[in-house]
Amino acid sequence: MVPFLIWLLCVGIAALAIGFLIRYIDTSNSAEGFSTAINSIDIKTCPASTTTYVTSGGDTNCCDTSDIVDRKCNGNIVCSLSPNSSESLLSCSEWVRREWQKRSDTFCAARSMPYYFGTMNRRLGSIEGCSESPCSSDGSLPQDPAKPTCKIYQTSIDEYGKADSCFNQRELEKISCPIPSATKEIVYTGAQRGVLTPALFRCTYIPPNGSSMNIPVHCNDVGRFKTYINSTLDQGMRQYSEIIYGLIDSISVKDVNFCPASKAFYVDGTLERKNAFGIPGSGSAGTINLQGGIDPPASACPPSGSGGSIPPGADPRCYVNGALVGTRNNNRMDYTADQCRSIGGTKGAGSSCLPPGVTENPFLSDSKRFNGICVPK
């Protein structure tokens, strides 16, 4: 019995020791990250929007209001500029460091641009952002202006649409690329009807198994693509957003321009070439488009030329109004009504042709960017 108790006691002590060690490591790592992010700040004046005053004991402190009576702050004492505060206050440098750490955690991309810079009063509209470089001693600018930086914008439209926004940089770090070593990129998409559209997120990588003949391939993040599409929809189209998202999900597992299909084809080998779309210069099955149809590959079309009819057995999508165009025009469904019927589809608004089993959304007109988005009958 005694040996068992001794063994049990040893196990208990070992468990406590391991638990303490884990907590120590976590605390050490946390403290190291904290000091690394903000140890460059060393200020000699009270933070902006606070009032400097001298106490009856001779300390120089900072009050969050200008209401100072008999050397006392009639508000909250923020920090102290005195090296040894009699009121056990944080030094102003330490107070700002902690505030900058909070802002870094809120606005900055932890791996690529972890260091916040800006002014104390964010409501003044001054420039603020994040950098790969630690901030200057007053926290207002990066120490090394040549290092990459991003900007914190005031509106969600700018945060989503600007390629240099810190919000986009944070979101970019969250996406999953086909391989860990892929390069991630924010792709500016411009504006529609005078309003910025959300930027896209793109991965670039060389498949390690040589499936791309060591040529870099690109793919888009599906989640951000949905956000982009949603921003382009009219109010009347929003009711169909879930259907459109479902269509995008279906596309993303077959078209290698999206990362799930890119990984399946180039990395995992689970997507066969005959079922893949969008493979550059491969004569693959074509490229799925948002209208629910499939663009024919260039190899499926005869050389461009003129003609008044579609030859028997030819892919009707290679023709516009009976004239051979070689490949599809500007990636749109430029079909005549007869051509639509010849592939079992129906003619939509303008030049769009809807594949079998779908009908066009009535809210779209030919002038809309994604003319012919389909919904089930």
Helices and strands as residue ranges (DSSP letters): H 2-38, E 51-54, E 60-63, E 68-69, E 72-73, E 77-80, H 92-107, E 115-117, G 122-124, E 129-131, E 149-151, H 156-161, H 166-174, E 183-187, E 191-192, E 195-196, E 200-205, E 217-220, H 222-232, G 235-240, H 241-252, H 259-262, I 263-268, G 273-275, E 287-288, E 294-295, G 298-300, G 316-318, E 319-320, E 323-324, G 329-331, H 337-342, E 346-347, E 353-354, E 358-360, E 374-376
